[in-house]
């Protein structure tokens, strides 16, 4: 049952990443693509206007959540791959703990940066 839950969480985080990055790419590059096609992108939001309306804490929180989701997805996939390669349960536990500790350290470092940037 535990493996099924982790597999499902892996799939859900993959979908969240796909949707989030799709929205980011479309919202960032759609006016440029439309202009290249000769379509005037009416109603564009001037650069910086949306960022000025949102509270900096919201942006830091969104960045932190997205980093956590991407990090979980990547490290979970790496762990699953490495555990399948080693025959020993002891080595699998060591791999799991190394990935958990590494993930916590990476998450702390990557959340620290947006919090510092958006708190100014």
C-alpha positions in Angstrom: 0.0 0.0 0.0 2.8 2.4 0.8 4.4 2.0 -2.6 1.1 2.7 -4.3 0.7 5.9 -2.4 4.2 7.1 -3.2 3.7 6.1 -6.9 0.4 8.1 -7.0 2.1 11.1 -5.4 4.9 10.9 -8.0 2.2 11.0 -10.8 0.3 13.9 -9.2 3.5 16.0 -8.7 4.3 15.3 -12.4 0.9 16.6 -13.5 1.2 19.7 -11.2 4.7 20.4 -12.7 3.4 20.0 -16.2 0.4 22.3 -15.7 2.4 24.9 -13.8 5.2 25.1 -16.4 2.6 25.2 -19.2 0.8 28.2 -17.6 4.1 29.9 -17.0 5.3 29.4 -20.6 2.1 30.5 -22.2 1.6 33.5 -20.0 5.2 34.6 -20.6 5.6 33.9 -24.3 2.1 34.1 -25.8 2.2 37.8 -26.7 5.6 37.3 -28.5 4.3 34.3 -30.4 1.1 36.2 -31.4 3.1 39.2 -32.5 5.3 36.9 -34.7 2.1 35.6 -36.3 1.0 39.1 -37.0 -1.7 39.1 -34.4 -1.8 42.2 -32.1 -1.9 41.0 -28.6 -4.5 43.3 -27.2 -4.8 43.6 -23.4 -1.3 42.7 -22.5 -0.4 43.3 -18.9 2.6 45.8 -18.8 5.7 44.2 -17.5 6.0 44.4 -13.7 2.3 45.4 -13.2 1.2 42.0 -12.0 4.2 41.6 -9.8 3.6 45.0 -8.2 -0.1 44.1 -7.5 0.8 40.8 -5.7 2.1 40.6 -2.2 5.8 39.5 -2.1 5.0 36.8 0.4 2.6 35.3 -2.1 5.3 35.0 -4.8 7.8 33.6 -2.2 5.2 31.1 -1.1 4.3 30.0 -4.6 8.0 29.6 -5.5 8.6 27.6 -2.3 5.7 25.2 -3.0 6.7 24.7 -6.6 10.3 24.0 -5.6 9.1 21.5 -3.0 7.0 19.7 -5.6 9.7 19.6 -8.2 12.3 18.5 -5.7 10.0 15.7 -4.3 9.3 14.5 -7.9 12.9 14.5 -8.9 14.3 12.9 -5.8 11.6 10.3 -5.6 12.3 9.2 -9.1 16.0 9.1 -8.4 15.5 7.1 -5.2 13.2 4.6 -7.0 15.8 4.1 -9.8 18.7 3.7 -7.4 16.8 1.3 -5.1 16.0 -0.9 -8.1 19.7 -1.1 -9.0 20.9 -2.3 -5.6 20.0 -5.8 -4.3 20.5 -5.1 -0.7 17.8 -3.8 1.6 20.5 -2.1 3.8 21.9 -0.2 0.8 18.3 0.8 -0.2 17.8 2.3 3.3 21.1 4.2 3.1 20.1 5.5 -0.3 16.7 6.6 1.0 18.2 8.4 4.0 20.9 10.1 1.9 18.2 11.3 -0.5 15.9 12.5 2.3 18.7 14.5 4.0 19.9 15.9 0.6 16.3 16.9 -0.2 15.9 18.7 3.1 19.1 20.6 2.6 18.3 21.5 -1.0 14.8 22.6 -0.1 16.0 24.9 2.7 18.5 26.5 0.4 16.1 27.0 -2.5 13.4 28.4 -0.3 15.8 30.8 1.4 16.6 32.6 -1.8 13.0 33.5 -2.8 12.2 34.5 0.7 15.2 36.9 0.8 14.5 38.3 -2.7 10.7 38.8 -2.2 11.0 40.2 1.3 12.8 43.4 0.2 
